[in-house]
Amino acid sequence: MVFVMGLLTNNMYAQGAYVTIHGGYGLGLNSQNGGLLGYSNSVRGNNSITYKEANYSLGKGLTFGGTFGYMFNKNIGAELGVSYLIGGKSKAQETYTSGKTDYTLSAKMLRINPSLVISSGLEGVSPYAKFGLIIGSGSVKNEYNDNDDGDIEYLKIKLHEGLSFGVSSSIGSLFKLSDNMSFFGELSMISLSYSPKKGEVIEATYNGTDELQNLTTSEKEVEFVDSYTYNFNSPSPDSKPSKELKIKMPFSSIGLNIGVRIGF
């Protein structure tokens, strides 16, 4: 109804198309424990090992992108945004008598964001709010670096494929610079999780020697599925990827974006 009313009254108010260019940084929200990924803090003694929860959120990091928007009138508009996340690193460590293991998680994601814009329509400084959907496609890197009494084993695993769906909201203000250009700053929140479809070992070394070629397909590739059955009498051949249950990885964030808006 709001959309139709905006179309019917668009001759009464200022309207028009615009583009924006923006960048910013987001802090991770809805962190979860990384035990499923071998990601945890622990200290091992002679007769025991102590585990400490290591939470992570992959939504934190630098973002940049742009939008195309259209104001149907001075108060109602719509936008289609595209942004790219360069995620910050999350780290954990396990220590034991003869060495330590370091774990590192990082992510990248391309996101498409259609939104409804509600603006005050004021001159000079104009507050606004945006609500929309967000669709993401990305990848996660899980790095494992074990140093056992000088022997170093290193693995890098890439989790990828699959789409994620979530919601977004923002509040901000436009600061008019000229008739066609404005500066803006906004606080944005994203609620999003990502379930990769596939995983693969992309690097494997032992004391600097490449071991990737020595791994079987089942050792270096995995498919994430909703359910699977393992038959002890007839296991899957090594020439096929192994199967694991799907995992949901947190990509939620809250952050600040700044940019410019150029009207046509």
Secondary structure as GFF3:
##gff-version 3
##sequence-region A 1 264
A	DSSP	alpha_helix	2	8	.	.	.	ID=ss1
A	DSSP	beta_strand	16	28	.	.	.	ID=ss2
A	DSSP	beta_strand	32	33	.	.	.	ID=ss3
A	DSSP	three_ten_helix	35	37	.	.	.	ID=ss4
A	DSSP	beta_strand	41	44	.	.	.	ID=ss5
A	DSSP	beta_strand	49	52	.	.	.	ID=ss6
A	DSSP	beta_strand	55	56	.	.	.	ID=ss7
A	DSSP	beta_strand	61	71	.	.	.	ID=ss8
A	DSSP	beta_strand	76	87	.	.	.	ID=ss9
A	DSSP	beta_strand	90	96	.	.	.	ID=ss10
A	DSSP	beta_strand	99	119	.	.	.	ID=ss11
A	DSSP	beta_strand	125	148	.	.	.	ID=ss12
A	DSSP	beta_strand	151	160	.	.	.	ID=ss13
A	DSSP	beta_strand	164	176	.	.	.	ID=ss14
A	DSSP	beta_strand	181	191	.	.	.	ID=ss15
A	DSSP	beta_strand	193	194	.	.	.	ID=ss16
A	DSSP	beta_strand	198	206	.	.	.	ID=ss17
A	DSSP	beta_strand	209	210	.	.	.	ID=ss18
A	DSSP	three_ten_helix	212	214	.	.	.	ID=ss19
A	DSSP	alpha_helix	217	220	.	.	.	ID=ss20
A	DSSP	beta_strand	221	225	.	.	.	ID=ss21
A	DSSP	beta_strand	242	245	.	.	.	ID=ss22
A	DSSP	beta_strand	249	250	.	.	.	ID=ss23
A	DSSP	beta_strand	253	263	.	.	.	ID=ss24
###
